[in-house]
Amino acid sequence: MKKKSIERKIMFPFLLLVLFPSLVIGAVSYWTVYTVYRNINFDYAEKQLYSAASFLEWLRSEGEIKRWSPEQQREIALSYLAQHPSIIVREIESGQSSKEVSRYRQKDGGWWRERWLMLLDVEGWDWQLAYPLSFSYFTEPLMDIQKNTMLVVLITSLVAVEITIILAHHLSKPLKQLAQFCQGISEGINKMTHDLPNKRKDEIGILSDSLKKMVNKLEEKNYRLLAMTQLNDTILKSTHLGIVTLHNEEKETLNPAAMHMVEQHPALLERIRQLRDRSSQEINGRMEETWVMEGEQGTSFYAVSRSPMRGENDQANGLLFTLEDITQRKRIEEKLERMDRLASLGELAAGLAHEIRNPLAGIKTTSQILRKRLFLTQENKDLFEGIIVEIDRLNQIITNLLRLAQPVKTEPRLVKINQVVQSTTSLLRKICEEQRVRLVLNINPKAEVWIDPDHFRQILLNLCLNAIKAMPHGGLLIIRGDCRETDSYSEVVVEDTGVGMDDNTLKKIFNPFFTTFADGTGLGLSIVHQLAVQNRGEVEVRSQLGKGTCFTLKFPPTEEGRFWTKEF
């Protein structure tokens, strides 16, 4: 819709106020002259009628003196009236004469013309004299008379229009500038103060100064608000906490950290949406709890905090959720708990080992002496031999316990993963063939790790032997190795397609003496964990019952290497 200019709105009323009196004066003057012009013609017509009537009366009295016949008098009268063509003679009945002139306006004149008929009865003649008149509002004589008046009115109107335009422009220009300035502010253009009327001392000048001050304050507050908004956006984008807001029925909003979490576990958002449907009484308080989410990468833990968002009159109008991925923290806590447990068991094992080893050595020595001194049958010799074997086996267990209890001396150096894996798997190829296990190696030749090579070899050997035992009917054993340069750690993965483990078993595999194999001691994975920790490494395990198990080893690639940190 096209907007009307304020200049027109100012100019048109001014023009009406100035032109209307001029036009009224001109119209009144024109009508006055027209009325005078018409009355002059009326007077002239009356004079003509009275003059003709006087002549007819004289003619009648003269005819009586000279004894003219009525026909002669009539002939002389008609001859006289023929010299005045504007006068018309009409016959009337005897006794209806009037000595005064009568005026009658005819109706067939139209809107711009008047027709009049003036009548005078002549006594004694039974005649009525008629004088028709026709007047036009725009007759030429009248226009000649009024041309000066019309010229004055026209000049006055033109001057009034010019003055009105100047005044309207003078009044509307600062208002237009103010309007353009306000429109520029609404569109974000705030560098237009030079266009404001700043030299006026009237109300418009006061309004301009006030508007400038207001804009300067708004700019200052807008700058502060923008800086605060940018700071909030930076915080929301940089924080590792996931933030989700739900405004009643509107779509939820998520910061980048929350989007990353929802991409990994879509069920998080579904669970959050379910809370929106609860009653207001249930969402009034603050809630903090831990959610456990299952995914392709295993179990993840999230610390979830929920609190209501409040608007006007302290009314709840939505929910605010904060999500923190505490999976790594949980794993570290589990590792610390495991290490504390192993340390306690190690101290206990060290005490027991010293107490058991001495009598165990005496039993072994006595058994060997008795086997030599006594004359025994082959069957009894076999029994003594079994005793000695079991004593050796028990001694080996005690040795492993002492290894758990006492820190193992490490001599780390830069080792190529490929070389250690090749030397370790060469010992396992025959076992793999017997167990129908196919061995697949996928090692980056350039990948290196900072570790004690003997410890590294023992860790791989223990993991591979466990993997082979977990595949009694054959399967696939995969060993992968690479260096994660972006995360500053080297990674070795040992994966099998064996029987797998359930969650309860998975929580106990690093506990000493816990085993799922009939001939196992339950110390292999405990030793793996101990050696990995002493070489500044980590051990992660994932397993699914019936699908297999995957061990992931992470070690620093250099002596100054740091551990892996997760970033969004």
matplotlib code that plots the C-alpha trace (Angstrom):
import matplotlib.pyplot as plt

x = [0.0, 1.4, 2.0, 0.8, 3.5, 3.2, 4.0, 0.7, -1.1, 0.2, -0.2, -3.8, -5.4, -3.3, -4.5, -8.1, -7.8, -6.2, -8.0, -11.5, -11.8, -10.4, -12.8, -15.7, -14.9, -14.6, -17.9, -19.7, -18.3, -19.2, -22.8, -23.1, -22.1, -24.4, -27.3, -26.6, -26.4, -29.8, -31.5, -30.3, -31.9, -35.1, -35.2, -34.6, -37.4, -39.8, -38.9, -39.6, -43.0, -44.0, -43.0, -45.1, -48.0, -47.7, -47.8, -50.9, -52.7, -51.7, -52.8, -56.2, -56.8, -55.6, -57.9, -60.9, -60.1, -59.5, -62.2, -60.1, -61.8, -60.6, -59.2, -57.0, -55.8, -55.0, -53.1, -51.0, -50.3, -49.1, -46.9, -45.3, -44.8, -43.3, -40.4, -39.7, -39.3, -38.5, -42.1, -44.8, -48.5, -51.0, -54.8, -56.4, -60.0, -61.6, -61.5, -58.3, -55.7, -53.0, -51.0, -47.8, -45.2, -45.2, -42.1, -42.4, -39.4, -39.7, -38.6, -37.0, -33.8, -31.5, -28.9, -26.6, -29.3, -32.4, -35.5, -37.8, -41.0, -42.2, -45.9, -47.8, -51.5, -52.6, -55.9, -58.6, -56.9, -57.4, -53.8, -50.9, -47.4, -44.7, -41.0, -39.0, -35.5, -32.7, -29.6, -26.6, -24.1, -21.3, -22.6, -19.9, -20.7, -20.6, -17.2, -15.8, -16.9, -15.6, -12.3, -10.3, -11.9, -11.2, -7.6, -7.1, -8.6, -6.3, -3.2, -4.1, -4.7, -1.3, 0.5, -1.4, -0.4, 3.3, 3.3, 1.5, 4.0, 7.0, 5.4, 4.5, 8.0, 9.5, 7.4, 7.6, 11.3, 12.4, 9.6, 10.7, 14.3, 13.1, 11.0, 13.9, 16.2, 13.7, 13.3, 17.0, 17.2, 14.5, 16.6, 19.8, 21.3, 22.5, 24.9, 22.4, 22.6, 24.0, 20.7, 18.7, 17.6, 20.1, 19.8, 16.2, 15.2, 11.6, 9.9, 11.3, 14.8, 14.2, 12.8, 15.9, 18.3, 16.3, 16.2, 20.0, 20.6, 18.2, 19.9, 23.4, 22.1, 20.5, 23.7, 25.7, 23.2, 23.0, 26.8, 26.8, 23.9, 25.7, 28.9, 27.0, 25.2, 28.5, 30.0, 27.0, 27.2, 30.9, 30.3, 27.5, 29.6, 32.8, 31.5, 31.6, 28.2, 25.2, 22.5, 18.9, 16.0, 12.4, 9.9, 6.5, 5.3, 8.0, 10.9, 13.8, 17.1, 20.5, 24.1, 26.9, 27.8, 24.2, 23.9, 27.0, 25.6, 22.3, 24.0, 25.7, 22.6, 19.3, 17.4, 18.7, 16.4, 13.5, 13.9, 14.1, 10.9, 9.0, 9.7, 8.0, 4.6, 4.7, 2.5, 3.8, 4.0, 6.4, 8.8, 8.8, 11.8, 15.4, 16.4, 19.9, 20.4, 22.7, 21.4, 22.9, 22.7, 23.6, 25.1, 27.3, 30.4, 29.3, 27.8, 27.8, 27.0, 25.5, 25.0, 21.7, 20.4, 16.9, 15.5, 12.4, 12.8, 10.7, 9.3, 7.0, 5.3, 7.8, 5.7, 7.4, 7.5, 9.9, 12.7, 16.5, 18.6, 22.3, 24.0, 27.6, 29.2, 30.8, 31.7, 35.5, 35.1, 33.2, 35.9, 38.6, 36.7, 36.5, 40.2, 41.0, 38.7, 40.3, 43.8, 42.9, 41.5, 44.5, 46.8, 44.9, 45.0, 48.7, 49.5, 47.5, 49.2, 52.7, 52.1, 50.6, 53.3, 56.1, 54.2, 53.4, 56.7, 58.8, 56.7, 56.1, 59.9, 60.1, 57.3, 59.0, 62.4, 60.9, 59.0, 62.1, 64.1, 61.4, 61.1, 64.9, 65.1, 62.0, 61.6, 58.5, 56.4, 55.9, 52.5, 53.8, 56.6, 54.0, 52.1, 55.3, 55.9, 52.4, 53.0, 56.2, 54.4, 51.5, 54.1, 55.8, 52.4, 51.5, 54.9, 54.3, 51.0, 52.7, 55.3, 52.6, 51.0, 54.3, 54.5, 51.1, 52.1, 55.5, 56.0, 57.6, 60.7, 60.1, 62.7, 60.6, 61.9, 60.5, 59.3, 57.7, 54.4, 54.8, 58.0, 56.6, 53.4, 55.3, 57.6, 54.7, 52.3, 55.1, 54.8, 51.1, 50.7, 51.0, 48.3, 46.1, 46.4, 45.5, 42.5, 41.4, 41.8, 42.6, 45.1, 44.7, 47.3, 46.6, 49.6, 50.8, 54.6, 55.4, 53.4, 55.5, 54.9, 56.9, 56.9, 59.0, 59.2, 59.1, 56.0, 54.4, 55.1, 53.7, 50.5, 49.9, 50.7, 48.2, 45.4, 46.0, 46.0, 42.7, 41.2, 42.2, 40.7, 37.5, 37.2, 37.1, 35.5, 37.7, 37.2, 39.0, 41.7, 42.4, 45.3, 45.3, 47.9, 48.2, 49.3, 46.5, 48.5, 45.6, 44.9, 48.6, 48.4, 49.2, 46.5, 46.7, 43.4, 43.1, 39.7, 38.2, 35.0, 34.7, 31.9, 32.0, 31.0, 28.0, 28.1, 28.5, 31.5, 33.0, 33.1, 35.2, 37.7, 40.6, 40.0, 42.7, 41.8, 38.6, 38.5, 36.0, 38.4, 38.6, 42.5, 43.0, 44.5, 42.6, 45.8, 46.5, 44.3, 45.2, 48.9, 47.9, 46.2, 49.2, 51.7, 49.6, 49.3, 53.0, 53.8, 51.4, 48.8, 45.1, 43.1, 39.5, 37.3, 34.1, 32.3, 29.0, 27.8, 28.0, 29.7, 33.2, 35.5, 37.7, 40.6, 42.0, 45.4, 46.5, 50.0, 51.9, 53.9, 56.8, 58.5, 56.7, 53.5, 50.2, 47.0, 44.1, 41.5, 38.1, 37.0, 33.8]
y = [0.0, 3.4, 5.7, 9.3, 12.0, 14.2, 17.2, 16.6, 16.1, 19.5, 21.3, 20.3, 21.7, 24.9, 25.2, 24.8, 27.4, 29.9, 29.2, 28.7, 32.3, 33.6, 31.5, 32.5, 36.2, 35.8, 33.9, 36.4, 39.3, 37.6, 36.9, 40.5, 41.9, 39.5, 40.6, 44.3, 43.5, 41.7, 44.5, 47.1, 45.1, 44.8, 48.6, 49.2, 46.9, 48.6, 51.9, 50.7, 49.2, 52.3, 54.5, 52.5, 52.5, 56.3, 56.7, 54.5, 56.6, 59.8, 58.4, 57.5, 60.9, 62.6, 60.4, 61.4, 65.1, 64.7, 62.1, 59.3, 56.1, 53.1, 51.5, 54.6, 54.7, 51.0, 51.4, 54.3, 52.3, 49.2, 51.4, 52.9, 49.5, 48.1, 50.5, 48.7, 45.0, 43.9, 44.7, 42.1, 43.0, 40.4, 40.7, 40.4, 40.4, 43.7, 44.7, 42.7, 45.4, 46.2, 49.4, 47.8, 45.7, 42.0, 39.7, 36.0, 33.6, 30.9, 27.3, 26.5, 28.5, 25.7, 25.6, 28.4, 30.7, 32.6, 33.6, 36.3, 37.8, 41.3, 42.2, 45.5, 45.8, 49.0, 50.4, 51.1, 49.1, 45.6, 45.0, 43.5, 44.5, 41.8, 42.3, 39.0, 38.9, 36.3, 36.3, 34.0, 33.6, 33.6, 36.3, 38.3, 41.7, 40.2, 38.5, 41.9, 43.4, 40.6, 40.0, 42.2, 40.4, 37.0, 38.1, 39.2, 35.9, 33.9, 35.8, 35.5, 31.7, 31.2, 33.2, 31.2, 27.9, 28.9, 30.1, 26.9, 24.7, 26.5, 26.4, 22.7, 21.9, 23.8, 22.0, 18.5, 18.4, 18.0, 15.5, 13.5, 13.5, 12.3, 9.6, 8.4, 8.4, 6.3, 3.9, 3.6, 2.7, 0.0, -1.4, -1.4, 1.7, 3.9, 6.3, 8.9, 11.5, 14.1, 14.1, 15.2, 18.8, 20.1, 23.9, 24.3, 25.7, 24.7, 21.5, 19.6, 20.6, 19.4, 16.2, 15.7, 16.2, 13.8, 11.2, 11.5, 11.0, 8.0, 6.4, 6.8, 5.1, 2.4, 1.8, 1.6, -0.9, -2.8, -3.1, -4.5, -6.8, -8.0, -8.6, -10.5, -12.5, -13.4, -14.4, -16.6, -18.1, -18.7, -20.4, -22.5, -23.6, -24.2, -26.0, -29.7, -29.7, -30.5, -27.9, -28.6, -26.1, -26.9, -24.0, -25.6, -26.9, -25.3, -27.2, -27.9, -26.1, -27.8, -26.5, -28.2, -30.5, -31.7, -32.3, -34.4, -36.5, -36.9, -38.0, -40.8, -41.7, -40.5, -42.0, -39.2, -36.7, -39.0, -39.4, -35.7, -35.1, -37.6, -35.4, -32.4, -34.2, -34.4, -32.1, -28.8, -30.2, -32.8, -30.4, -27.7, -29.1, -29.6, -33.1, -34.7, -38.3, -40.5, -42.0, -45.2, -45.4, -48.4, -47.8, -49.3, -48.1, -49.7, -48.3, -44.6, -42.7, -39.2, -36.9, -35.2, -32.1, -30.7, -27.5, -25.4, -22.1, -19.3, -16.3, -13.4, -13.7, -16.5, -18.9, -22.0, -21.9, -24.6, -26.9, -26.6, -29.8, -30.1, -33.3, -34.3, -37.4, -39.0, -42.2, -41.5, -40.5, -43.8, -45.8, -43.9, -44.6, -48.3, -48.4, -46.7, -49.0, -51.9, -50.7, -50.2, -53.7, -55.1, -53.2, -54.6, -58.1, -57.6, -56.7, -59.7, -61.9, -60.7, -61.6, -65.0, -65.8, -65.4, -67.5, -70.2, -70.4, -71.6, -74.6, -75.3, -75.5, -77.9, -80.1, -80.2, -81.1, -83.8, -85.3, -85.5, -87.1, -89.6, -90.5, -91.3, -93.2, -95.3, -98.3, -97.4, -99.0, -97.2, -96.2, -94.6, -92.9, -91.3, -90.0, -88.4, -86.9, -85.5, -83.9, -82.2, -81.0, -79.5, -77.9, -76.3, -75.1, -73.6, -72.0, -70.4, -69.0, -67.5, -66.0, -64.4, -63.1, -61.5, -59.9, -58.3, -57.2, -55.7, -53.0, -54.4, -52.7, -51.3, -50.3, -48.5, -47.4, -46.6, -49.8, -50.4, -52.1, -54.3, -55.9, -56.9, -58.2, -60.3, -61.8, -62.6, -64.1, -66.3, -68.2, -68.6, -69.7, -73.4, -73.0, -71.1, -73.9, -76.5, -74.5, -73.6, -69.9, -67.6, -64.8, -61.4, -58.6, -55.0, -53.0, -49.7, -50.2, -46.7, -46.9, -46.7, -46.9, -46.0, -49.2, -51.9, -54.5, -57.5, -56.2, -55.4, -58.9, -60.4, -58.3, -59.4, -63.0, -63.1, -61.4, -63.7, -66.9, -65.8, -65.0, -68.4, -70.2, -68.2, -69.8, -73.6, -74.2, -71.9, -68.3, -65.1, -63.3, -59.8, -57.6, -53.9, -51.3, -47.6, -44.2, -41.7, -38.5, -36.1, -37.7, -38.3, -42.0, -45.3, -48.0, -51.8, -53.7, -57.5, -58.7, -62.2, -63.8, -66.1, -66.7, -63.2, -62.1, -60.7, -57.5, -59.2, -61.2, -58.1, -56.2, -59.0, -60.0, -58.0, -59.4, -61.8, -65.5, -64.8, -67.0, -68.5, -71.3, -74.6, -74.7, -71.0, -69.3, -66.0, -63.9, -63.3, -60.3, -58.9, -59.0, -57.4, -54.5, -54.1, -54.0, -51.6, -49.2, -49.3, -48.4, -45.4, -47.2, -47.9, -51.1, -50.9, -53.9, -54.4, -57.7, -59.1, -62.5, -64.9, -62.3, -61.8, -59.6, -56.6, -55.4, -51.9, -50.9, -47.3, -46.2, -42.9, -42.8, -40.9, -40.5, -37.1, -38.4, -37.5, -39.5, -39.2, -36.5, -36.3, -33.0, -31.9]
z = [0.0, -1.0, 1.9, 1.7, 2.1, 5.2, 2.9, 1.1, 4.4, 5.5, 2.1, 1.3, 4.5, 4.1, 0.5, 1.5, 4.3, 1.9, -1.4, 0.1, 1.3, -2.0, -4.0, -1.7, -2.1, -5.8, -6.1, -3.9, -5.9, -9.1, -7.9, -6.6, -10.0, -11.7, -9.5, -10.2, -13.9, -13.8, -11.7, -14.2, -17.0, -14.9, -14.4, -18.1, -19.1, -16.6, -18.0, -21.5, -20.4, -18.5, -21.4, -23.9, -21.5, -21.1, -24.9, -25.2, -22.5, -24.3, -27.6, -26.1, -24.6, -27.8, -29.9, -27.8, -28.4, -32.1, -32.4, -33.9, -34.4, -32.3, -35.4, -36.1, -32.5, -32.6, -35.9, -34.5, -31.3, -33.2, -35.4, -32.3, -30.6, -33.8, -33.2, -29.9, -30.9, -27.3, -26.3, -27.1, -27.1, -25.7, -25.6, -22.1, -20.9, -20.0, -16.4, -15.5, -15.9, -13.4, -13.2, -11.9, -13.7, -12.8, -13.0, -13.8, -14.0, -16.6, -15.9, -19.3, -18.7, -17.7, -14.8, -16.3, -17.7, -16.3, -18.3, -17.0, -18.4, -17.3, -17.8, -17.6, -18.3, -20.2, -18.9, -21.6, -24.3, -23.0, -23.8, -21.8, -22.7, -22.2, -22.1, -22.1, -20.6, -20.7, -18.4, -18.6, -15.7, -18.2, -20.5, -22.2, -20.7, -17.2, -18.0, -19.1, -15.9, -13.8, -15.5, -13.1, -10.1, -11.6, -12.3, -8.7, -7.4, -9.7, -8.7, -5.1, -5.5, -7.2, -4.5, -1.8, -3.5, -3.6, -0.1, 1.0, -0.8, 0.8, 4.3, 3.8, 2.7, 5.5, 8.0, 6.4, 5.7, 9.4, 10.0, 7.0, 8.3, 11.6, 9.9, 7.8, 10.8, 12.8, 9.8, 9.5, 13.2, 12.7, 9.8, 11.7, 10.0, 12.9, 11.2, 10.0, 12.8, 10.3, 8.5, 11.6, 11.9, 14.5, 14.0, 15.0, 18.4, 18.2, 19.3, 16.3, 17.4, 20.9, 19.5, 17.4, 20.3, 22.5, 19.7, 19.3, 23.0, 23.0, 20.0, 21.6, 24.7, 22.7, 20.7, 24.0, 25.4, 22.1, 22.1, 25.6, 24.8, 21.6, 23.6, 26.2, 23.5, 21.8, 25.2, 25.9, 22.4, 22.9, 26.3, 24.9, 21.9, 23.9, 27.0, 27.1, 28.8, 26.6, 27.1, 25.9, 26.4, 25.9, 25.8, 26.4, 23.0, 20.9, 19.4, 21.7, 21.2, 21.6, 21.8, 19.8, 22.7, 23.1, 19.4, 19.5, 22.4, 20.7, 17.5, 19.4, 21.5, 19.9, 22.9, 25.0, 23.2, 23.3, 27.0, 27.5, 25.4, 27.6, 30.6, 28.9, 29.1, 32.9, 35.1, 36.3, 39.9, 38.8, 37.0, 39.7, 41.5, 40.4, 39.4, 39.1, 38.1, 36.0, 32.7, 31.3, 27.5, 25.4, 22.0, 19.3, 21.1, 24.4, 27.5, 28.1, 31.3, 31.4, 34.4, 33.7, 35.6, 35.0, 36.3, 35.3, 33.3, 34.6, 32.9, 34.0, 37.4, 38.2, 36.1, 34.7, 30.9, 30.0, 31.1, 31.0, 30.8, 31.2, 30.0, 30.9, 29.4, 32.4, 30.7, 30.9, 34.5, 35.2, 33.5, 35.4, 38.7, 37.7, 37.0, 40.2, 42.1, 40.3, 41.1, 44.7, 44.8, 43.1, 45.5, 48.5, 47.0, 46.2, 49.8, 51.0, 48.4, 49.3, 53.0, 52.1, 49.5, 52.0, 54.6, 52.0, 50.1, 53.1, 54.1, 50.4, 49.8, 52.7, 51.4, 48.0, 49.5, 51.7, 48.8, 46.7, 49.5, 50.3, 46.6, 46.6, 49.9, 49.8, 47.7, 45.8, 43.1, 39.9, 40.9, 44.2, 42.2, 40.0, 43.0, 44.4, 40.9, 40.9, 44.3, 43.0, 39.9, 41.9, 44.3, 41.2, 40.0, 43.3, 43.4, 40.0, 41.3, 44.3, 42.0, 39.9, 43.1, 44.1, 40.6, 41.3, 44.7, 43.8, 41.1, 38.1, 36.9, 33.5, 30.8, 28.2, 24.8, 21.4, 19.9, 16.5, 17.0, 13.9, 15.1, 18.5, 17.1, 14.5, 17.1, 19.4, 16.8, 15.5, 18.7, 18.3, 14.7, 15.6, 18.3, 15.9, 13.3, 15.9, 17.1, 13.6, 14.3, 11.4, 12.4, 10.6, 11.2, 10.2, 11.5, 10.4, 9.7, 10.9, 14.2, 17.3, 21.0, 24.1, 26.2, 27.7, 24.8, 27.1, 28.9, 25.6, 24.4, 27.5, 27.3, 23.7, 24.5, 27.4, 25.3, 22.3, 24.4, 26.0, 22.6, 21.3, 24.3, 23.7, 20.2, 20.9, 17.6, 15.6, 14.5, 13.6, 15.6, 14.4, 15.6, 14.5, 15.3, 14.4, 15.8, 16.5, 15.9, 16.5, 19.9, 20.8, 21.5, 19.9, 19.7, 19.5, 19.2, 19.8, 18.6, 18.4, 17.3, 20.3, 22.8, 24.3, 27.8, 29.5, 31.5, 34.9, 33.6, 31.9, 35.3, 36.9, 34.2, 35.8, 39.3, 40.4, 40.4, 38.4, 35.3, 32.9, 31.8, 33.7, 33.5, 34.1, 37.1, 36.8, 36.9, 33.2, 32.7, 36.1, 34.9, 31.6, 33.5, 35.8, 33.0, 31.0, 33.9, 34.8, 31.2, 31.3, 29.2, 29.3, 28.6, 27.3, 26.6, 24.7, 24.5, 23.3, 24.3, 21.4, 19.1, 20.5, 22.5, 21.7, 23.8, 23.0, 24.3, 24.4, 25.0, 24.6, 21.3, 22.9, 26.2, 26.7, 25.2, 26.9, 27.4, 25.1, 25.9, 24.3, 22.8, 21.1]

ax = plt.figure().add_subplot(projection="3d")
ax.plot(x, y, z, "-o")
ax.set_aspect("equal")
plt.show()
